Amino acid sequence: MKSITNRKVAGCLVMLACLTASVSHAQQMQRFGDYEIHYIVIPTTTLQPDIAARYDISRGKDKALCNISIIDSKGRGMRSVLEGSTQNLLGQRQDLSFREVVDGEAVYYLATIRHADEEVHRINIDAQVMADQGAKAASTNLQITQKLYWSD
């Protein structure tokens, strides 16, 4: 049962990418306390226009979508507060503005990153799980380094 729930939540996490992506990307995860933080960064152009419009995502070859989800040990999506920024190797910094999306039991957070072609970004995200419904409060710092490419 737990395995099915975890797969369901993980599937919702990458729903935006998997439903419409023309390129396959691996999901990544980090454990902290009783939680897992799942993350993926994909080019916005891999999203079909109707899906991007439904989630108010601006598509462009110079934009990537950062998708974050936090689940508990029972596979439930957790509401959280996320703050983050990204910096390229030249030190140019962008603050990330995460938008919460609730889809059934899944909760995920979306932010857009502008980038040059073949640009390496160091993404830094502070995540705080909101302690409600008997959940324990917890926080983590997620650091991702990823090379971003222009995609048509």
N, C-alpha and C positions, 0 to 999 in steps of 0.2 A: 504494500500500500504506500509506504513512504517513498519507495523508488518511483512509483507512478506519479505521485504528487510532485516530487522533485523534477521529474521529466516534464511535467505539465508546466510548472513555473519556469523552468529553464527554456522551454519552448516558447512561452509568452515573452520572455526576455528578448529573444532574438527574432520575434515575430516580424518586426519591421524589416529586418534584413532577409530572413529566410523566405518570406512570402514573395519577395520580388527581386532578390539579389541575382545578378548575372555572374557574380564572382563569389566563390565560397570563402568564408572567413571563420576561423576558430573562435569559439567563446573561451574566455579566460575567467578564473575565479581565484579569490583569496579568502581564507578563513580567518575570522577573528571572534573570539569568545564563542557564543552559541550561534553565530551567524556566518553566512557566506556572502561575499560581495562579488557579483558577476558583472563583467564589463566587456564591451566590444566597441571598437572604433572602426567605422566603415565610411567609404565615400558616399555622399548623399545621392550621387548619380546612380547608385545601384538600386535605389528605391524607385518604384514605378511612380509616375506623377500623381496618380489618384491616391496612392497610399501616403505620399509626402504631403499632399493637400489635406488629407483627413487628419494628420497629426501636426499640421501647420509647420512643416519643415521646408525651408528654402533650399532647393536643389542647386548645385553648381559644381563645376569641376574643381573649384578651389575651396570646397567645403566638405568637412567630414562630420559625421554624427557620432557623438559619444553617448552610449546607452548603458546605464548603470541600474542594477537591481540588487536588492538585499533580501535574502530569505533566511528564515529561522530554521532550526533543526527539524521542524515538521514540514518544511517546504512551503511555508506561508510567506507571501510577499510582505515586507515590512515598510511602513511609512518612515521616512528618514529626512534629515536635513543635510543637504550636500552643498559644499562650497568648494570651488576649485579654480584653477588657472592652468594655463599652458604657456610654455616658453619654447621658442625655437633656439637653435644653437648660437644665434647672434644676440640672444638675450631679449628679443622682442616678446613681450608678455601680453596675453589676453586673459581677462577674467571670464570664467565660464558661468553662464546663467542656466541653471538646471530647471526644467519644467517637469512637474509630476504628471504621470499618466497612470490612471487606474483603469484596468481592463479586467473585470471580474475580480478574481482573487489576486491577480498579478498587479504589482506596483513597480513602475520603473521611472527612471529620470533621464531626460534627454537634454543635451546641449550641443550646439554647433561650434565647430572649430574652423576658422579660416586659415588656409595654408598655401604655401608655394609648392610647386611640383618637386617631388623627392625631398621634402623638407622633414627633418627629424624634429619631433616635438616631445618635450618632457611634460607630461600631464600630471598634476598634483591635485588630489581630491581628498578633502576631509569629509568623512561621513559619520553622522550621529544618528543612531537608531532611536526613534521616538518611543519612549516607554509607556505603552498603553496596552490594554487587553492582557495584562499580566506578563508582558514581555519585559525582559531586563534591558536597561539602558546600556548601550555600548557604543564605542566609537573606534574609528580606525583612520589611518592615512593610507591612501592608495596612490602609488606612484607607477606611472606607465611611461615607457619610452617607446615611441612608434614612429616609423618613417611613413609619411603620408604622400600619396601620389595623386596627380590630377587624373581624373577619369571622365570620359565623355558619356 
